[in-house]
Structures are given as C-alpha cells and as structure tokens.
C-alpha cells in the first residue's frame, strides 16, 4: 500500500464528521465515507450504516484519505 503523506489532523475531525480511509486486507472502505462515532488519542471510531452495510471499525488518523466535516455535509 502506497500512502501519501497524511495532512489530516485528529483535532480537525469531530464526532459526526465523515471520513474515508485506505482499505486494508482486514477492512475494505466499501468506497464510502464512514461516520465518526468517537476519538481516543490518534484513533478514530467509525461506523458505516449505508446501502445495506452495518459495520464498525477503528482507524488511525494516518489511514484517513478523505474528510467531510459535519458542517459541510448535505442536510
């Protein structure tokens, strides 16, 4: 896996925001943004409840490749 340098900062990601992460052998991102449900240190707790999926996962800030703040999402 060839990741670019991550410019996302944990302090800029809040509960309710959405993130997409680099897929791994353990977890596929399903090509969807996942909802942030919590944070601890540099770990982000996320859930996917879309399009028939219901999954929960924990990622590092270094795995984030896209971020949509809650204030920018369509309501």
GURODO-221590 format. One record per residue (C-alpha): residue number from 1; x negated, y, z negated; residue in one letter. Coordinates in pm, 1 decimal, always signed. Layout:
BEGIN
+-----+----------+----------+----------+---+
:   k :        u :        v :        w : r :
+-----+----------+----------+----------+---+
: NUM :        X :        Y :        Z : a :
...
+-----+----------+----------+----------+---+
This chain:
BEGIN
+-----+----------+----------+----------+---+
:   k :        u :        v :        w : r :
+-----+----------+----------+----------+---+
:   1 :     +0.0 :     +0.0 :     +0.0 : x :
:   2 :   -149.4 :   +330.8 :   +107.8 : x :
:   3 :     -6.6 :   +610.5 :   -106.7 : x :
:   4 :    -65.2 :   +980.2 :    -53.8 : x :
:   5 :   -180.2 :  +1188.1 :   -348.7 : x :
:   6 :   +127.9 :  +1245.3 :   -562.8 : x :
:   7 :   +226.6 :  +1607.4 :   -613.6 : x :
:   8 :   +535.8 :  +1533.0 :   -823.1 : x :
:   9 :   +511.0 :  +1627.5 :  -1190.4 : x :
:  10 :   +701.3 :  +1444.6 :  -1464.9 : x :
:  11 :   +805.1 :  +1776.6 :  -1622.5 : x :
:  12 :   +986.6 :  +1875.0 :  -1299.4 : x :
:  13 :  +1203.6 :  +1561.4 :  -1291.9 : x :
:  14 :  +1512.8 :  +1561.5 :  -1512.0 : x :
:  15 :  +1783.7 :  +1312.8 :  -1606.4 : x :
:  16 :  +2048.9 :  +1327.4 :  -1333.2 : x :
:  17 :  +1799.9 :  +1403.0 :  -1055.2 : x :
:  18 :  +1740.7 :  +1150.3 :   -779.1 : x :
:  19 :  +1406.1 :  +1000.5 :   -672.9 : x :
:  20 :  +1286.3 :   +758.4 :   -409.3 : x :
:  21 :   +975.5 :   +552.0 :   -474.6 : x :
:  22 :   +725.2 :   +341.2 :   -285.8 : x :
:  23 :   +863.4 :    -13.4 :   -250.7 : x :
:  24 :   +656.8 :   -292.8 :   -405.2 : x :
:  25 :   +664.6 :   -672.1 :   -396.3 : x :
:  26 :   +859.3 :   -657.7 :   -725.1 : x :
:  27 :  +1118.0 :   -393.0 :   -627.8 : x :
:  28 :  +1248.1 :   -259.7 :   -298.7 : x :
:  29 :  +1368.3 :   +100.6 :   -293.7 : x :
:  30 :  +1651.5 :     -1.1 :    -53.7 : x :
:  31 :  +1572.0 :   +317.6 :   +144.4 : x :
:  32 :  +1791.3 :   +506.2 :   -104.0 : x :
:  33 :  +1741.2 :   +769.3 :   -370.0 : x :
:  34 :  +1789.3 :   +636.7 :   -725.7 : x :
:  35 :  +1939.6 :   +832.7 :  -1016.8 : x :
:  36 :  +1708.2 :   +922.3 :  -1307.0 : x :
:  37 :  +1854.4 :   +799.3 :  -1636.7 : x :
:  38 :  +1560.7 :   +871.3 :  -1868.6 : x :
:  39 :  +1192.1 :   +951.4 :  -1909.2 : x :
:  40 :   +920.2 :   +841.4 :  -2150.1 : x :
:  41 :   +561.1 :   +957.3 :  -2108.1 : x :
:  42 :   +491.3 :   +925.6 :  -1735.2 : x :
:  43 :   +757.5 :   +653.1 :  -1689.3 : x :
:  44 :  +1093.9 :   +723.3 :  -1525.3 : x :
:  45 :  +1401.5 :   +506.6 :  -1583.8 : x :
:  46 :  +1620.7 :   +484.4 :  -1275.2 : x :
:  47 :  +1940.0 :   +318.2 :  -1157.1 : x :
:  48 :  +2094.6 :   +250.1 :   -820.8 : x :
:  49 :  +2473.2 :   +223.7 :   -806.5 : x :
:  50 :  +2543.4 :   +278.2 :   -437.7 : x :
:  51 :  +2658.1 :    +79.4 :   -137.9 : x :
:  52 :  +2725.7 :   -234.6 :   -342.5 : x :
:  53 :  +2390.8 :   -226.2 :   -526.9 : x :
:  54 :  +2368.4 :   -212.0 :   -905.4 : x :
:  55 :  +2003.9 :   -219.0 :  -1007.3 : x :
:  56 :  +1790.8 :    -72.5 :  -1284.1 : x :
:  57 :  +1415.7 :    -15.2 :  -1273.2 : x :
:  58 :  +1131.0 :   +175.3 :  -1434.5 : x :
:  59 :   +865.8 :   +351.1 :  -1228.9 : x :
:  60 :   +559.1 :   +565.3 :  -1290.0 : x :
:  61 :   +553.1 :   +927.4 :  -1174.8 : x :
:  62 :   +275.2 :   +813.8 :   -937.3 : x :
:  63 :   +526.3 :   +595.4 :   -749.8 : x :
:  64 :   +762.5 :   +883.0 :   -664.9 : x :
:  65 :   +761.2 :   +976.2 :   -296.0 : x :
:  66 :  +1071.4 :  +1197.9 :   -290.0 : x :
:  67 :  +1272.6 :  +1401.9 :   -540.3 : x :
:  68 :  +1613.7 :  +1571.0 :   -523.6 : x :
:  69 :  +1684.1 :  +1792.5 :   -827.0 : x :
:  70 :  +2038.0 :  +1777.1 :   -965.6 : x :
:  71 :  +2082.3 :  +2144.3 :   -871.4 : x :
:  72 :  +2013.5 :  +2062.9 :   -501.9 : x :
:  73 :  +2245.5 :  +1761.7 :   -464.1 : x :
:  74 :  +2581.0 :  +1790.5 :   -288.9 : x :
:  75 :  +2863.2 :  +1805.3 :   -538.2 : x :
+-----+----------+----------+----------+---+
